[in-house]
Amino acid sequence: MKAQYLLEDGSEVSDLEMFQECDVCPEMIVLPLGEFTMGGPPGESRENVHWGEGEIRYVTPEDPYIAYHEGPLHRVEINIPVAMGKNEVTYDQWMACVQDGGCGGYIPQDYVLQENAPRAIIRGKHPVITVSYEDALTYTEWLNKKVGADVYRLPTEAEWEYAARSGTQTPFAQGEEVTTDQVNFLGSATEIMLNEKRPDLISRGKPVPVDEMDAANGWGLRHMSGNVVEQTMSCWTERHEGWRTSSEHLKHALNPFCERRVAKGGAYPAGMDYSRLGARAGPDPSSRSSVAGFRVLRELSSEE
């Protein structure tokens, strides 16, 4: 039996149902409660170099690359009912916040530079870029004012990965490998990573609108891998701490003094490997990058 949840306007939503609470609000998809194995298993990353302090070593069979920051694997129960943004927050959605007096009035960059090509314009349904973790918080504050409840926030790393996996445990929601028709990553960087020619992979070198490409996972969430890196509210740790519930992940993410926050999902100028669901990065909370955006999460209340 599907769980039922009440929105602020009194309407009901259930598992995997999509809803939108205002005409400029993001479309949201209700996630089923459940559990998953979080992290990337040793050997899943196909990175071909070790990066160290002042040293780069190429991977060999005797000295494989192990992404220690993606482990250890551990089970996590999602015990807070939530809905996740169907898409990355778009430029138009951000500008609706600005025009409504929110988001600090910040106008983000609306283009990306391309090699040997004119700059690409990033507006409309493109994901908003050059927004930091701190900027994203101002957007969720505005959404909460729009709906009249403190329900929108950024996802934790655990919630993001659970949503992205959508019931799978493979490197990508689509399987062991993906194409550039499914995920917007850089084909040329992937060829270098794999040390092989891959004419089937293209290199766009720019974000695509959120409604383009065959980019949905099994729960209908789009571009969880690739396009732009997505901010989460989790504090960066050198290894997973092994917290077993989403509520415990949230408790630690509410720390206001994190020096870095976790970002997930890979991006358009990076190779396929960085778009794996277990991959993680740790940018500064105030940094604004042309490869980074975000999507929002909404906490839900039971009908009871």
Secondary structure, 3 states (H helix, E strand, C coil): CCCEEECCCCCEEECCCEECCCCCCCCEEECCCEEEEECCCCCCCCCCEEEECCEEEECECCECCCCHHHCCCEEEEECCCEEEECCCCEHHHHHHHHHCCCHHHCCCCCEEEECCEEEEECCCCCECCCCCHHHHHHHHHHHHHHHCCCCEECCCHHHHHHHHHCCCCCCECCECCCCCCCCECCHHHHHHHHCCCCCCCCCCCCCCCCCCCCCECCCCCECCCECCEEEEEEECCCCCCCCCEHHHHHHHHCCCCCCCEEEECCCCCCCHHHHCCCCCECCCCCCCCCCEECCCEEECEECC
